[in-house]
Amino acid sequence: MENQTTVTYFLLLEFSKNRHLQLLHFFFFFVLYLTTVTASVLIITAVAFDHRLHSPMYFFLMNLALQDIGSVSIIVPKSMINSLMDTRHISYHGCAAQIFLFISFAASDFFLLIVMAYDRYVAICHPLHYEMVMNWKYCTEIIILVWASGLLYGTLHTTGTFSILFCSNVVNQFFCEIPQLLKLSCSGINLLEVGILVAGVIAAIGCFTFILVSYAVIFKTVLRIPSEKGRQKALSTCIPHLTVVSMFLLSGCIANLRPSSNTPSYLDFTLTVLYSLLPPLFNPIIYSMRNKNIKYVLSQLCRF
């Protein structure tokens, strides 16, 4: 293929030519997708229908669950359909939509985790000012900003990726992943996309530093709480969030820093599943396991 205009579709990674393994891949992704969506929907339902969970922390958690549903719904169903129908095709515009939406949801997820760290900082370090600082108007505005920032970042990446000329349409991954698409470039290094990536890395380092400083202050404050029950209550809201942040950043580093090969490999496939599918799966599980309020509301819902 000589230029970009001749690429009307891409060929995604074929899990296997064996029909039984293709169906196994479909079943594995179906179970993974169903579990992720169900866990997130339970969190959203619990927060939406129980007035005891109508607070900024749970409002942010509900948005995190929405983002998790969005990120997996962009990439998993298409891979499942391809395995079920024994095909590899995705249209040019479908590939662009995948990148735009997946990056948008992932960026919004990261921005929201930063907001949640700030929320815990205010709640624990400045409890008397919490309701004044984290009022509903401010929370609504900051959520709008989070979603808008994610969409902007997704737009920049999509524009940068699809500004190149493609010499091939074979993508060695189960969805349209930016590093794999950049390998198909006829013109070598794409300076626009590199610039966007560098800006993203700098922003991520700054945000990560903010999270580290916030939690350093939080834990210093928690240690000063006189009662053991008070310390446990404070930690019960911080540990799940810190776990989710660590998992998100670790999987992101694995995704972006791993040496990628020019040929399909099960290692690349496994690492991509690790960073793209496992965080949305474990986010609601981690939060519900450590949060007594959510566990109680979910148990009440299950009775109905």
C-alpha positions as CSV (number, residue, x, y, z in Angstrom):
1,M,0.0,0.0,0.0
2,E,1.6,3.2,-1.2
3,N,-0.3,5.8,0.8
4,Q,-3.0,6.4,3.4
5,T,-5.9,6.7,1.0
6,T,-5.6,3.1,-0.1
7,V,-6.1,1.8,3.5
8,T,-9.9,1.4,3.8
9,Y,-9.7,-1.3,6.6
10,F,-7.2,-2.9,9.0
11,L,-6.6,-6.5,9.9
12,L,-6.5,-7.1,13.6
13,L,-4.5,-9.9,15.3
14,E,-5.9,-13.3,14.7
15,F,-5.9,-15.2,18.0
16,S,-5.6,-18.6,16.2
17,K,-6.6,-20.3,13.0
18,N,-8.0,-23.2,15.0
19,R,-11.7,-22.8,15.3
20,H,-11.9,-24.3,18.8
21,L,-9.2,-21.8,20.1
22,Q,-11.1,-19.0,18.4
23,L,-14.3,-19.9,20.3
24,L,-12.2,-20.2,23.5
25,H,-10.9,-16.7,22.9
26,F,-14.5,-15.5,22.4
27,F,-15.7,-17.2,25.6
28,F,-12.7,-15.9,27.7
29,F,-13.4,-12.3,26.5
30,F,-17.1,-12.7,27.0
31,V,-16.7,-13.8,30.6
32,L,-14.2,-11.0,31.2
33,Y,-16.4,-8.4,29.6
34,L,-19.6,-9.5,31.4
35,T,-17.8,-9.6,34.8
36,T,-16.4,-6.1,34.3
37,V,-19.6,-4.5,33.2
38,T,-21.7,-6.3,35.9
39,A,-19.3,-5.2,38.7
40,S,-19.3,-1.6,37.4
41,V,-23.1,-1.5,37.0
42,L,-23.5,-2.7,40.5
43,I,-21.3,0.2,41.8
44,I,-23.3,2.7,39.7
45,T,-26.6,1.3,40.9
46,A,-25.6,1.3,44.5
47,V,-24.4,4.9,44.4
48,A,-27.4,6.1,42.4
49,F,-30.1,4.5,44.5
50,D,-28.9,4.8,48.0
51,H,-28.9,8.3,49.6
52,R,-26.1,7.3,52.1
53,L,-23.7,7.1,49.1
54,H,-24.6,10.6,47.8
55,S,-21.3,12.2,48.6
56,P,-18.4,13.4,46.4
57,M,-16.3,10.3,46.9
58,Y,-19.0,8.0,45.7
59,F,-20.0,10.4,42.9
60,F,-16.4,10.2,41.6
61,L,-16.5,6.4,42.0
62,M,-19.7,6.2,39.9
63,N,-18.0,8.2,37.1
64,L,-14.9,5.9,37.4
65,A,-17.3,2.9,36.9
66,L,-18.8,4.6,33.8
67,Q,-15.3,5.1,32.4
68,D,-14.4,1.5,33.0
69,I,-17.5,0.3,31.2
70,G,-16.7,2.6,28.3
71,S,-13.1,1.6,27.9
72,V,-13.8,-2.2,27.7
73,S,-16.9,-1.7,25.5
74,I,-14.8,0.0,22.9
75,I,-12.3,-2.8,22.3
76,V,-13.7,-6.1,23.7
77,P,-17.0,-6.6,21.7
78,K,-15.2,-6.1,18.4
79,S,-12.6,-8.7,19.2
80,M,-15.3,-11.1,20.4
81,I,-17.2,-10.7,17.1
82,N,-14.1,-11.2,15.0
83,S,-13.3,-14.5,16.8
84,L,-17.0,-15.6,16.6
85,M,-17.3,-14.7,12.9
86,D,-13.7,-15.9,12.0
87,T,-12.7,-12.6,10.6
88,R,-10.0,-9.9,11.4
89,H,-11.5,-6.8,9.7
90,I,-12.1,-3.4,11.2
91,S,-12.8,-0.4,9.1
92,Y,-10.5,2.6,8.8
93,H,-13.0,4.8,10.6
94,G,-13.8,2.1,13.1
95,C,-10.1,1.9,14.0
96,A,-10.0,5.7,14.4
97,A,-13.1,5.6,16.6
98,Q,-11.5,2.9,18.7
99,I,-8.4,4.9,19.4
100,F,-10.3,8.1,20.0
101,L,-12.7,6.6,22.5
102,F,-10.3,4.2,24.2
103,I,-7.7,7.0,24.8
104,S,-10.4,9.4,25.9
105,F,-11.8,7.0,28.5
106,A,-8.3,6.0,29.7
107,A,-7.2,9.7,30.0
108,S,-10.4,10.6,31.8
109,D,-9.8,7.6,34.1
110,F,-6.4,8.9,35.0
111,F,-7.6,12.5,35.5
112,L,-10.4,11.3,37.8
113,L,-8.0,9.3,39.9
114,I,-6.1,12.5,40.5
115,V,-9.3,14.3,41.5
116,M,-10.1,11.4,43.9
117,A,-6.7,11.8,45.5
118,Y,-7.4,15.4,46.1
119,D,-10.9,14.6,47.5
120,R,-9.3,12.2,50.0
121,Y,-6.7,14.8,50.9
122,V,-9.3,17.4,51.7
123,A,-11.5,14.9,53.6
124,I,-8.7,13.7,55.9
125,C,-6.4,16.7,56.2
126,H,-9.1,19.5,56.2
127,P,-12.3,17.8,57.4
128,L,-13.8,21.0,58.7
129,H,-13.6,22.6,55.3
130,Y,-14.6,19.5,53.3
131,E,-18.2,20.3,52.6
132,M,-17.4,23.9,51.7
133,V,-14.5,22.9,49.3
134,M,-16.0,19.8,47.8
135,N,-19.5,21.2,47.2
136,W,-21.8,19.7,44.5
137,K,-21.3,22.7,42.1
138,Y,-17.5,22.3,42.3
139,C,-17.7,18.5,41.9
140,T,-20.0,18.8,38.9
141,E,-17.6,21.3,37.3
142,I,-14.6,19.2,37.9
143,I,-16.2,16.1,36.4
144,I,-17.1,18.1,33.3
145,L,-13.5,19.2,33.1
146,V,-12.3,15.6,33.5
147,W,-14.4,14.3,30.7
148,A,-13.6,17.3,28.5
149,S,-9.8,16.8,29.1
150,G,-10.1,13.1,28.2
151,L,-11.9,13.9,25.0
152,L,-9.3,16.5,24.1
153,Y,-6.4,14.1,24.7
154,G,-8.2,11.4,22.7
155,T,-8.6,13.9,19.8
156,L,-5.0,14.9,19.8
157,H,-3.8,11.2,19.8
158,T,-6.2,10.3,17.0
159,T,-5.2,13.2,14.9
160,G,-1.5,12.5,15.4
161,T,-1.8,8.8,14.7
162,F,-4.0,9.1,11.5
163,S,-1.9,12.0,10.1
164,I,0.7,9.4,8.9
165,L,0.8,7.4,5.7
166,F,0.3,3.7,6.2
167,C,2.3,1.2,4.2
168,S,0.4,-1.8,5.6
169,N,-2.9,-2.6,7.2
170,V,-1.9,-5.5,9.4
171,V,-2.2,-4.5,13.1
172,N,-0.5,-7.1,15.4
173,Q,-2.9,-6.6,18.3
174,F,-6.5,-7.4,19.1
175,F,-7.6,-3.8,18.8
176,C,-6.2,-0.6,17.2
177,E,-3.3,0.1,19.5
178,I,-1.3,3.3,18.8
179,P,2.2,1.8,19.0
180,Q,1.2,-1.0,16.5
181,L,-0.3,1.5,14.1
182,L,2.8,3.7,14.2
183,K,4.8,0.8,13.0
184,L,2.8,0.8,9.8
185,S,4.0,4.3,8.9
186,C,5.7,4.8,5.6
187,S,7.5,8.0,6.8
188,G,9.2,6.7,9.9
189,I,8.9,8.7,13.1
190,N,5.8,10.8,13.4
191,L,6.9,14.0,15.1
192,L,3.4,15.1,15.8
193,E,2.5,11.9,17.7
194,V,5.9,11.9,19.4
195,G,5.3,15.4,20.6
196,I,1.8,14.5,21.9
197,L,3.3,11.4,23.7
198,V,6.1,13.5,25.3
199,A,3.6,16.1,26.5
200,G,1.4,13.3,27.9
201,V,4.4,11.7,29.7
202,I,5.3,15.1,31.3
203,A,1.7,15.7,32.4
204,A,1.5,12.1,33.8
205,I,4.8,12.6,35.8
206,G,3.4,15.9,37.2
207,C,0.1,14.3,38.1
208,F,1.8,11.3,39.7
209,T,4.0,13.6,41.7
210,F,0.8,15.4,42.9
211,I,-0.7,12.0,44.0
212,L,2.5,11.0,45.8
213,V,2.7,14.3,47.7
214,S,-1.1,14.2,48.5
215,Y,-0.8,10.7,50.0
216,A,2.4,11.5,51.9
217,V,0.5,14.3,53.6
218,I,-2.6,12.1,54.1
219,F,-0.6,9.3,55.8
220,K,1.2,11.8,57.9
221,T,-2.2,13.1,59.1
222,V,-3.6,9.6,59.6
223,L,-0.8,8.7,61.9
224,R,-1.7,11.7,64.1
225,I,-5.3,10.5,64.6
226,P,-5.5,9.4,68.2
227,S,-8.0,6.6,67.9
228,E,-7.3,3.3,66.2
229,K,-10.8,3.2,64.8
230,G,-10.4,6.6,63.3
231,R,-7.1,5.6,61.6
232,Q,-8.7,2.4,60.2
233,K,-11.7,4.4,58.8
234,A,-9.4,6.9,57.1
235,L,-7.2,4.2,55.7
236,S,-10.2,2.2,54.5
237,T,-11.0,5.0,52.0
238,C,-7.4,5.6,51.0
239,I,-6.0,2.1,50.4
240,P,-8.5,1.1,47.6
241,H,-7.8,4.3,45.8
242,L,-4.0,4.0,46.2
243,T,-4.2,0.4,45.0
244,V,-6.2,1.4,41.9
245,V,-3.8,4.3,41.1
246,S,-0.8,1.9,41.4
247,M,-2.4,-0.7,39.2
248,F,-3.3,1.9,36.6
249,L,0.2,3.4,36.5
250,L,2.0,0.1,36.6
251,S,-0.1,-1.3,33.7
252,G,0.4,1.9,31.7
253,C,4.1,1.8,32.2
254,I,4.2,-1.8,31.0
255,A,2.1,-0.9,28.0
256,N,4.3,2.1,26.9
257,L,7.8,1.0,28.0
258,R,7.7,-2.6,26.9
259,P,9.9,-3.5,23.8
260,S,7.4,-4.4,21.1
261,S,8.1,-6.8,18.3
262,N,7.2,-6.6,14.6
263,T,5.6,-10.0,14.6
264,P,2.5,-11.2,16.6
265,S,3.4,-12.6,20.0
266,Y,1.5,-14.0,22.9
267,L,3.6,-11.9,25.3
268,D,2.4,-8.6,23.6
269,F,-1.1,-9.9,23.7
270,T,-0.9,-10.8,27.4
271,L,0.6,-7.4,28.3
272,T,-2.0,-5.6,26.3
273,V,-4.8,-7.5,28.1
274,L,-3.0,-6.7,31.4
275,Y,-3.1,-2.9,30.9
276,S,-6.4,-2.5,28.9
277,L,-8.8,-5.0,30.6
278,L,-7.6,-5.9,34.1
279,P,-7.8,-2.3,35.7
280,P,-11.5,-1.9,34.7
281,L,-12.2,-5.4,36.0
282,F,-10.5,-4.9,39.4
283,N,-11.5,-1.3,40.1
284,P,-15.0,-2.0,41.3
285,I,-13.9,-5.2,43.1
286,I,-11.1,-3.3,45.0
287,Y,-13.4,-0.5,46.0
288,S,-16.3,-2.8,47.1
289,M,-14.1,-5.2,49.1
290,R,-12.6,-2.4,51.2
291,N,-15.7,-0.2,51.6
292,K,-18.3,-1.2,54.2
293,N,-20.9,1.2,52.9
294,I,-20.8,-0.2,49.4
295,K,-20.8,-3.8,50.6
296,Y,-23.8,-3.2,52.8
297,V,-25.8,-1.5,49.9
298,L,-24.8,-4.2,47.5
299,S,-26.0,-6.9,50.0
300,Q,-29.3,-5.0,50.3
301,L,-29.7,-4.9,46.5
302,C,-29.0,-8.6,46.2
303,R,-31.9,-9.4,48.5
304,F,-34.2,-7.8,45.9
